[in-house]
Amino acid sequence: MLGRAISSRDLILLGGGLFLIFKATWEIYDKLEVVDAQPGARGGRAAFLGVLIQILLLDIVFSLDSVITAVGMANRLSIMVTAMVLAMLVMLGSAAAVSGFVERHPSVKMLALAFLLLIGVMLVAEGMGTHVDKGYIYVAMAFSLFVEMLNLRYRKKRRPLALHRRFEEGSMTTTAGPDAVRVRDLATAQWVERGGARLKELAAHGKRLRLVEFGPGFSDPGWCLKGHVVYLLEGELESEYENGISSRRAGEAYIIPAGVKHRSRNPHAVPAVLLIVDDAG
């Protein structure tokens, strides 16, 4: 290109880079400006085909780039194959955790899209014959990620802004004595992290009400025998029993009797939020 022969590698890198630039720009616009309508069944097949094509394009672009990098850094075929297989295994093993973390932190999602835009520009430059040292790209991405981690830690330590109330911590008792009605404003309560999930809780008079969020990829490590009354507010969830698995969707309420072995998991890419009532203790 511009005085040199155009190879198939150049065409793939150029097309892939333009696709990444378009995709990242569109996703940033969609996340910031577009108000999504209520999800429906229309266009489900066409949407699935579009997602499949995008996945194939991304896989082709990044796979080719990884293979070229491996060829440039190693001389033995066994080392190249081992490196590619290990990279694929690491990617598969960390996909759920990474996607869950990104889904819970919108600013990280914007940073990831910005990285995608940066990689697209680099691929276009490579496809047009201008070599870009990837060390500069990696350093810029690492520094940006480091700053974002600092911001996440800073935002986590700051208390959310809330209006002043006459009752501390959003809690109150409407009457005196053992029959007092306990009230707590869960909107102002702090989330408590517990093994891939987080929750807010109100316990009184032998009962417990919990607002629980299961992140993407969450899975209960053991069986539970307690009884629960559950209402699924957001997302989807799978309830596993000894004799099978039941899928739950937002808006569904269900009761699990005490003594029935069960556990929950969230294999989806978005968090599942539940309201759970059970016996305290």
N, C-alpha and C positions, 0 to 999 in steps of 0.2 A: 504494500500500500504506500502511495506517494514515493514511487521509485523502486519498489521491491515487489516480489510476487506475493499474491494473497493465498494463504494456505487455508485448509479446512479448519485448522485450529484457530486461525484469526477470525474466521467467520463465526465459529461457535462462541469464542470469547466476546466478540463484538455484539452478537445477538443476545447472549446471556447477560452481558453488562447492561445493555439497553433495557432488557426485561427487568432486571433487578432495580434499575433506576425508576422505571415506571411503577413497578410493584410497590417499592418502598414509599414513593411519593404518594401514590394512591392510598396506601394504608394509613399514612400519617394524616392525610386529608380526611379519610373516612373516620378515623378515631377522634379527630378534633372537631370536625365541622358537621358531619352527617348525623342526623337523628334517625336511628333505625326504626322502621315500622314494626308492628307486631309480627312475630314469626308465623309463617303459614306453610301450607303444604305445596303451594304453587312453585313450579320451577325446581322442584327437588332434584329431579334427574339431571336437568341441565346444570344446576349448581354443583352437583357431585362430579359431573364430567369436567366442569371448569376447574374445580379444586384438584382433580386427578391430573389434568394437563399441567397445571402450575407446579405440582409436586414433581412431575417428570422433568420439566424444564429446569427446576432448581437442582434436581439430582444430577442431571446431565452436566450442568455448568460446574457445580462444586466437585463432582467426581472427576471430571476431566482435569480441573485445576489441581486437585490433590494428586492425581496420577502423574501429571507433569512435574509437580514439585518433588514427588518421590523419586522420579527418574533423575531429576537434576541433583538431588542430594545423596543418592546412593548408586553404587555400581553393580551390586549383586541383586539378582531377581528375588532371592529368598528374603532379603531385608525389605525390599519394596512391598512384597506381598504381606509379610508380617506386620509392617507398619500400617498398611491399609486395613487389614483385618482388625488390629488392635484399635485403630481409630473408629471403625464402625461399631465395635463392641462398646467402647466408651460412650459413643453417641447414643446407642440404644439404651444403655444402662442409666444414663443421666437425663434422658429426654423428659421423663415425667417430672422429676424434681426441678429441672430448669424451667420447664413450661409452667409449672405451678408457681414457682417463685416470680417469674415474669408476670403471670396473670394477677398476682396479688399486689404488684407494684407497678402502676401505670407508667411511672417515669422511666423504669427500666425497659418497659416495652418500647417507649419512644426512642431510648438510646439504642436498642437492638435494631429498630428500623433505620436509625441514622447510620449504624454500622453497615447495614445492608446497602444503603445508598452509597456509602464510601467504597464498599467492595465493587459495586456496579461501576462506579467511575474508574476504579483501578482496572477492571476487566476491559472496559472500553478503550482505555489508554493502551493496554497490552495488545488488544486486537488491532489497534491502528499502528502498532510497531514501536510504541514508546514504552520502554521497560521502566517499571516502577519498583524500586526496592521494597519488598514486603516488610522489611524491618521497620521502615518508617510507619507503615500502616499498623503493624502490630503494636508498636510503641504508643501511637496515638490512641488506639482502641484501649490498650491497657490503662493508660493514664485517665481516659474518660471514664472507664469502669471504676477505677480507684476513687475518683472524685464522686461518682454516683454512690458508691458504698459509704463514703463519708456523709453524704447528704441523707441517705437512708438511716444511718445511725443517729444523725442529728435530729431528724424528724421523729424518730422513734422515742427519743428521750424527751421531746417537748410534749407537754400536756395539750390536748386539743382545746380550742377556745370554746367556752360554754358560758351561758348567762348565769349570773349569780342567783342562788336560791337560798331560802331560809333554812333548808335542811341540808346537812353536809352529805357529800358523796351521792347525791340524788336519791337517798333513802329516807324513809319516814315511817312512823307508826301512827295510825289514825286513832287508836284508842289505847288506853293503858291496860296492864294486866296480861294474863297468859293468853287471852283471846284476841290480842291486838292484831289488827290487819297490817301485814308488812307490805310496803310498796317500795319498789326500786326502779329508777329510770335507767334501763339497760342501755339507752343511747349514750349516756354519759359515763357508763362503767368501762373500765379498762379490760381489754382482751387479755386472756391468760393462755399462753402457748403450751400445748401438751402433745408432743410427738406427732407432728404433721397436722394437727388440728388446733383450733383455738376456740375459746368459749367465754361466755359471760353467764353468771349464775346468781340466782336468788333462792335461798333455802330458809324455810320457816315452817313450824308446826308439823315437822316430820315429812314435809314434801320439798321437792327441789324442782325449780324451773331453770332450764338451761337454753341459751341461744348458742348453737354450736355451728362452726364452719369447718367442713372437711375440705382440705385443699386437694388439687388435682393429684392423683396417684396415691391418695391416702388409703390405708388398709389397716383395720384393727389387727393387732398382733395376736390376740387371743379371743376365746369365746366369752360371751357375757350371758349370765343367767338371770339378770334383773329384769323386771317388767317395765315397759316404757309406753307412754302415749306420745306419738311422734307426728309432727306436721312439717312437711317439707316445703320451705318457703321459696328457695331458689335452687336451680340446677337439677341434676339427676344423681341417683344413688343406687347402689345394689346392696340388698340385704341378703346375707348368706345364712342359710339354716342347714341342719344336718341332712335334710332330704332335698335340698335344692337352693336356687337363687331366685330372688324376686327383684325386679327392676322398679324403682320408684321415680316419679316425676314431680316437678314443682306443682303444688296445689293438692297433693295427695296426703291424707291423714291415715295412720294405721296404728294398731295396738299390738304390742308384743307381750304375751302373758309371761308372768314370772315362771322360771324353770325351763323355758324354751331356749336352747342354746342358739345364739345368733351373734353375728358380727357384721359390721358395715365396711364398705369400700367405695371409693370414688375413682373409677377408671377413666373419667372424662377429663377434658382440658380446662374446665371451669370449676370453681368451688361450688360445693353444695352446702346450703344453709338450712339448718333444722331448728325447730322449737321442740324441746323434749321435756316432758313432765314425768317424774318417777318418785319413788320413795327416797328420802335423804339417807345418807349413811352407806 
